Amino acid sequence: MIAKTFTVIQAMGGTTPWPDAASYRQVFYGILVPATYDHRSSMLQDLEQHNPTEVAAMVGYVNAQGPQHRVATPCCEVLAALIRFKEQLNLTK
């Protein structure tokens, strides 16, 4: 997903503070994940509290932009669909 996100960003003409997906991946797994190991993300909290999540603004956006820029984003599509499915299950309870 990181690689596809960077591909979409590049296709859109955008930039990030990291030169490429591999550089960000090192920061993500080497710094961000360990530092937030015990963190309970807002999306997880939303799901637990049966509230809508911000999935559309995150992975859903990458999934929506991918096809517009001829970038396949199957992992983003599946993740967004799974989270939306869980939201629907929660909202009907």
Backbone torsions as a table, in degrees:
resi	resn	phi	psi	omega
1	MET	NA	-35.6	178.1
2	ILE	-62.5	-46.2	-179.2
3	ALA	-61.9	-44.3	180.0
4	LYS	-66.2	-37.9	178.1
5	THR	-62.2	-43.8	178.4
6	PHE	-65.9	-36.5	177.8
7	THR	-63.8	-42.0	178.3
8	VAL	-65.6	-44.6	178.3
9	ILE	-57.3	-47.0	179.8
10	GLN	-63.3	-42.7	179.9
11	ALA	-63.2	-29.8	178.9
12	MET	-83.7	-4.9	-178.9
13	GLY	84.9	13.2	-179.2
14	GLY	-88.9	171.3	177.3
15	THR	-135.9	165.7	175.1
16	THR	-134.1	169.3	175.5
17	PRO	-65.7	-14.9	-179.7
18	TRP	-102.5	140.8	-177.1
19	PRO	-69.5	-24.0	-178.1
20	ASP	-162.9	173.0	-178.0
21	ALA	-62.0	-38.3	-178.8
22	ALA	-62.9	-39.6	178.4
23	SER	-64.8	-44.1	178.9
24	TYR	-66.0	-40.4	179.6
25	ARG	-56.9	-40.0	177.6
26	GLN	-63.0	-43.5	178.0
27	VAL	-65.9	-44.7	-177.9
28	PHE	-58.6	-54.9	-176.6
29	TYR	-80.1	-28.4	-177.5
30	GLY	-86.6	-27.8	-175.4
31	ILE	-122.8	-55.1	-172.0
32	LEU	-67.8	-47.1	-179.0
33	VAL	-63.7	-49.6	178.6
34	PRO	-60.0	-38.7	-177.2
35	ALA	-70.1	-23.4	-177.4
36	THR	-115.0	20.7	-176.3
37	TYR	-51.8	-44.0	-177.7
38	ASP	-92.5	3.3	-178.4
39	HIS	-73.1	140.4	175.4
40	ARG	-106.1	106.4	-174.1
41	SER	-60.4	155.5	179.1
42	SER	-63.5	-33.9	179.2
43	MET	-67.0	-41.5	176.5
44	LEU	-63.0	-43.9	179.0
45	GLN	-62.2	-41.0	177.2
46	ASP	-59.4	-45.9	179.9
47	LEU	-62.9	-42.9	-179.9
48	GLU	-64.8	-31.5	-178.1
49	GLN	-95.8	9.4	177.8
50	HIS	60.7	37.4	177.0
51	ASN	-108.4	157.2	174.1
52	PRO	-63.3	150.5	179.2
53	THR	-102.7	176.6	176.6
54	GLU	-96.5	25.8	-177.0
55	VAL	-56.9	-37.4	-178.9
56	ALA	-63.2	-34.9	-178.7
57	ALA	-80.7	-12.2	-177.7
58	MET	-109.0	-100.3	-176.0
59	VAL	-67.2	-29.6	177.6
60	GLY	-63.3	-34.3	179.0
61	TYR	-67.0	-44.6	178.0
62	VAL	-61.3	-43.2	179.0
63	ASN	-62.1	-39.1	-180.0
64	ALA	-72.0	-35.8	-178.0
65	GLN	-79.2	-29.4	-177.9
66	GLY	-50.9	-58.3	-178.6
67	PRO	-60.7	-32.3	179.2
68	GLN	-65.6	-21.1	-178.8
69	HIS	-118.5	21.2	177.8
70	ARG	57.7	41.1	177.0
71	VAL	-120.7	118.1	176.8
72	ALA	-72.5	133.1	-179.6
73	THR	-130.1	58.1	-174.7
74	PRO	-62.8	-37.7	179.7
75	CYS	-67.1	-41.1	177.3
76	CYS	-63.4	-40.3	-179.9
77	GLU	-62.7	-45.5	-179.4
78	VAL	-66.5	-45.4	-179.7
79	LEU	-61.5	-46.5	178.9
80	ALA	-60.4	-42.8	179.9
81	ALA	-64.8	-40.4	179.4
82	LEU	-64.8	-42.2	180.0
83	ILE	-68.0	-41.6	177.1
84	ARG	-62.6	-38.3	177.1
85	PHE	-61.4	-46.0	179.1
86	LYS	-63.3	-39.4	175.9
87	GLU	-58.6	-46.8	-179.1
88	GLN	-62.5	-40.6	176.7
89	LEU	-61.2	-43.6	-179.1
90	ASN	-66.1	-40.2	-174.7
91	LEU	-73.8	-19.2	179.6
92	THR	-92.3	-2.0	-179.7
93	LYS	-90.0	NA	NA
